[in-house]
Amino acid sequence: MSKIKITANGRERPADDSQTVAEFIESLGINPRRCVVEHNSNAMRYEEFAKVALSEGDVLEVMQIVAGG
């Protein structure tokens, strides 16, 4: 598997070629069910996370949902 470079939350990061958005989020130690994601300036639905593969130069914004008061 080859490595690609993506930008996640404003920082350049390596990812595996064809790694899905869900797999990348999990590699950060984040539960994909507890976040919202913007991929190349487009909001994603959770159901898409495991279907969309990352490509060189992609830009992700990953925001964790935190409950509390």
C-alpha positions in Angstrom: 0.0 0.0 0.0 1.4 3.4 -0.9 1.2 6.6 1.1 -0.6 9.8 0.0 -0.7 13.2 1.6 -4.0 14.8 2.7 -4.9 17.8 4.9 -6.9 17.0 8.0 -8.0 19.9 10.2 -5.5 22.2 8.7 -2.5 19.8 9.1 -0.8 17.8 6.4 -1.0 14.1 7.2 -0.1 10.8 5.6 -2.8 8.3 4.7 -2.8 5.0 2.9 -3.8 5.1 -0.7 -7.5 4.1 -1.0 -8.0 4.3 2.8 -11.6 5.3 3.5 -12.7 8.3 5.4 -13.9 6.0 8.2 -10.6 4.2 8.4 -8.7 7.4 8.5 -10.8 8.8 11.3 -10.4 5.5 13.3 -6.6 5.8 12.8 -6.8 9.1 14.6 -8.4 7.4 17.6 -11.8 8.9 16.9 -15.0 7.0 16.7 -16.5 7.9 13.3 -20.1 7.6 14.8 -19.3 10.6 17.1 -18.1 13.1 14.5 -19.1 15.1 11.5 -16.9 15.4 8.5 -16.4 17.8 5.6 -14.5 16.3 2.6 -13.2 18.7 0.1 -15.7 21.4 1.3 -18.7 19.0 1.1 -20.5 17.9 4.2 -20.7 14.1 4.5 -23.3 11.8 5.9 -22.1 9.1 8.3 -23.2 6.4 5.8 -20.7 7.7 3.3 -17.6 7.5 5.5 -16.9 3.8 4.7 -17.6 4.3 1.0 -15.4 7.2 0.2 -11.7 6.5 -0.4 -9.2 9.2 0.2 -7.0 10.6 -2.7 -3.9 12.6 -2.9 -4.5 16.2 -1.9 -7.9 15.6 -0.2 -8.9 18.0 2.5 -10.9 16.8 5.6 -12.3 18.7 8.5 -13.2 16.3 11.3 -15.2 17.6 14.2 -16.0 15.4 17.2 -19.5 15.6 18.7 -19.2 16.1 22.5 -22.1 15.9 24.9 -22.1 17.7 28.1 -23.4 20.7 30.0 
